């Protein structure tokens, strides 16, 4: 058994995209990859030199499907515009900042 995984932080620390990462109310990123595990989908996004992982909720996955993305793979290479929205967090029982896909091109 290899100890490589426990001997390095490489690949374990991910830069998840949060509403606070948007400079203004909305911002555009390029999708450079897609990851799927079970029912969960993540987009690998880039903005200039910055790289992020954007974990999609059902609302954002449905937006992609309803806007011409026939498979998750077809999102790769597309420009995705995200905007800040207020969403209800049932765990915290309060509204928090969230991200919604506004446009894909």
NORQUI-V526835 format. One record per residue. OMEGA is omega in whole degrees, 0 to 359 (NA if undefined). D_LAST is the distance of its C-alpha to the last C-alpha in whole Angstrom. Layout:
OMEGA_D_LAST ; OMEGA_D_LAST
This chain:
182_45 ; 178_43 ; 183_43 ; 184_39 ; 182_37 ; 180_40 ; 183_41 ; 174_37 ; 182_35 ; 178_32 ; 181_29 ; 181_31 ; 183_29 ; 180_26 ; 181_24 ; 179_22 ; 178_20 ; 179_21 ; 181_21 ; 178_23 ; 178_21 ; 182_19 ; 180_20 ; 180_20 ; 177_19 ; 181_15 ; 183_13 ; 181_10 ; 174_11 ; 178_10 ; 180_11 ; 179_14 ; 179_15 ; 175_16 ; 179_20 ; 175_21 ; 185_25 ; 179_27 ; 182_24 ; 180_23 ; 177_19 ; 175_18 ; 171_15 ; 185_16 ; 175_14 ; 173_15 ; 187_15 ; 182_17 ; 184_20 ; 178_20 ; 182_19 ; 169_19 ; 180_19 ; 179_17 ; 186_19 ; 170_17 ; 183_20 ; 180_20 ; 181_18 ; 177_15 ; 179_15 ; 177_16 ; 180_13 ; 181_11 ; 182_13 ; 180_13 ; 169_10 ; 178_10 ; 187_10 ; 176_14 ; 176_15 ; 181_14 ; 184_14 ; 178_11 ; 182_9 ; 180_11 ; 182_9 ; 173_6 ; 182_5 ; 177_7 ; 180_9 ; 176_12 ; 176_15 ; 175_19 ; 174_20 ; 180_24 ; 180_25 ; 176_28 ; 183_29 ; 179_32 ; 180_34 ; 183_34 ; 178_35 ; 177_33 ; 179_30 ; 175_27 ; 177_24 ; 181_21 ; 176_17 ; 174_15 ; 182_11 ; 185_10 ; 173_7 ; 181_4 ; NA_0
